[in-house]
Amino acid sequence: MKPVEIYTSPMCGFCHAAKRLLTQKGVTFSEIDVWADPARKPEMIQRANGGRTVPQIFIGEDHVGGCDELYALERAGKLDALLAA
């Protein structure tokens, strides 16, 4: 399974929803809290091609996007393949 990284902040409902989906699927992920470690936010913005909102989700080297994009992949039946590839 590819490594999964998710940039979050603690008060973000979309972050919690994305983490909930990944957890329900049994996916282990690394969480980078840009609220607790604001020095990591410029890194997130650069990796996310200018994305400034959280969550920003990466599967391997692929930038998935945010919570809506993660759920769209799941609904389309493409998330499992992306995680496994």
C-alpha positions as CSV (number, residue, x, y, z in Angstrom):
1,M,0.0,0.0,0.0
2,K,1.3,3.5,-0.9
3,P,2.0,5.8,2.0
4,V,-0.8,8.3,2.7
5,E,-0.1,11.8,4.1
6,I,-2.8,14.3,5.1
7,Y,-2.3,17.9,6.1
8,T,-4.9,18.9,8.6
9,S,-6.0,21.2,11.4
10,P,-7.9,20.2,14.5
11,M,-11.0,22.3,14.0
12,C,-11.6,21.2,10.4
13,G,-14.7,19.0,9.9
14,F,-13.5,18.0,6.4
15,C,-10.2,16.8,7.8
16,H,-12.1,14.6,10.3
17,A,-14.3,13.2,7.6
18,A,-11.3,12.4,5.4
19,K,-9.5,10.7,8.3
20,R,-12.7,8.8,9.2
21,L,-12.9,7.4,5.6
22,L,-9.3,6.4,5.6
23,T,-9.6,4.8,9.0
24,Q,-12.7,2.9,8.0
25,K,-10.8,1.5,5.1
26,G,-8.0,0.4,7.3
27,V,-5.5,2.8,5.8
28,T,-2.6,3.9,7.9
29,F,-1.7,7.6,7.3
30,S,0.7,10.3,8.5
31,E,-1.0,13.4,9.7
32,I,0.6,16.8,9.5
33,D,-1.2,19.3,11.7
34,V,-0.5,22.7,10.1
35,W,-2.2,24.4,13.1
36,A,0.3,22.9,15.6
37,D,3.2,23.2,13.2
38,P,2.6,26.3,11.0
39,A,6.1,26.0,9.5
40,R,4.8,23.1,7.5
41,K,2.0,25.1,5.7
42,P,4.3,26.5,3.0
43,E,5.4,22.9,2.3
44,M,1.7,21.9,2.0
45,I,0.9,24.8,-0.4
46,Q,3.9,23.9,-2.6
47,R,3.1,20.2,-2.7
48,A,-0.6,20.9,-3.4
49,N,0.1,23.2,-6.3
50,G,-1.1,26.3,-4.4
51,G,-3.8,24.6,-2.4
52,R,-4.2,26.5,0.9
53,T,-7.1,24.8,2.6
54,V,-7.0,21.6,4.6
55,P,-7.2,18.8,4.2
56,Q,-4.7,18.3,1.5
57,I,-4.3,14.5,0.8
58,F,-1.4,12.7,-0.8
59,I,-1.3,9.0,-1.8
60,G,2.3,8.2,-2.6
61,E,3.4,11.1,-4.7
62,D,-0.1,11.7,-6.1
63,H,-1.9,14.8,-4.8
64,V,-5.5,13.7,-4.4
65,G,-6.8,17.0,-3.3
66,G,-9.2,17.5,-0.4
67,C,-12.0,15.6,1.3
68,D,-14.5,16.0,-1.6
69,E,-12.0,14.5,-4.0
70,L,-11.2,11.7,-1.7
71,Y,-14.8,10.8,-1.3
72,A,-15.3,11.1,-5.1
73,L,-12.6,8.6,-5.7
74,E,-14.3,6.2,-3.2
75,R,-17.7,6.6,-4.9
76,A,-16.2,6.0,-8.3
77,G,-14.5,2.8,-7.0
78,K,-11.0,4.2,-7.7
79,L,-9.7,4.8,-4.2
80,D,-8.7,1.2,-3.5
81,A,-6.7,0.9,-6.8
82,L,-4.9,4.2,-6.1
83,L,-4.0,3.0,-2.6
84,A,-2.7,-0.4,-3.8
85,A,-0.9,0.7,-6.9
